[in-house]
Amino acid sequence: SSRRAIAFTGAGISTESGIPDFRGPNGVWKKLDPAEFTIDNYLKNAEHRARVWGMRAATTEARPEPNDGHRALVDLERMGIISSVITQNIDGLHQASGVASERVIELHGNTTYATCLECGERYELVPIKHAFLADGTLPECTECLGIIKPATIAFGQAMPAAPMRQAEAETLAADLFLAIGSSLVVYPAAGFPALAKRNGARLVILNREPTPLDEIADLAIRGEIGPILGEAAGVA
Ligand code: NAD
């Protein structure tokens, strides 16, 4: 009976594409210390920047493929059930799966390219990686000499204003809010499901592990995203 539903996704929707989440049992933060990955450290510490680009240079260019969870959301969007996808993910897989890019609201940026922290100029990763591998060059903006960083939001970095505004407007317009594959502990992103609920929308949470918002949800489904969403949308 929903007239306007929103999907809000986290790292959990992409684990079935082989991308580890942050806080699950095999999450990235079991191996790396989140305290190192702050914007302050990136700006002030060239050694840290070299570590970031070293890690990026060590990853392959192979792009992960969307999975049944992503495809289910495409179908729900095409059926007119979902009006947009608010995502904490940085992997671009919603767009790759076929959700119209203007309907994907990225709260934490995108890891598939880089930007200048001063002027916002966009840079592709491959030439940066090649220069780093050749002689350890750290990327600098050709326009303004600013520091270049992967286009994701680091700890301590301001949330992107336009996507935050858009996500708030979409949340307030929704009568059904589907939170999928998120531990719902990272704020301000995790404020959106609570906002939807306060605004009178139904809240559904689909996650493998319990979340702090399960108790206010109208329905909390504990399980695997691909099979459950896939069945719901008829793609699996
Ligand atoms: P999170 O790691 O905190 O939580 C992911 C949740 O998904 C966990 O509770 C886990 O149990 C659950 N999960 C994992 N695989 C699942 C599956 N197949 N089915 C059902 N549940 C599953 O991630 P978050 O809430 O998105 O927040 C943390 C931050 O992680 C975000 O800021 C995001 O930018 C970043 N992140 C993004 C990616 C990505 O883009 N793919 C990957 C890692 C981290």
Residues whose N, C-alpha, C, O or C-beta is under 5 A from the ligand:
A	BS01	NAD	T9 G10 A11 G12 S14 T15 E16 I19 P20 D21 F22 R23 G24 Q88 N89 I90 D91 H108 G181 S182 S183 L184 V186 N207 R208 E209 G223 E224 I225
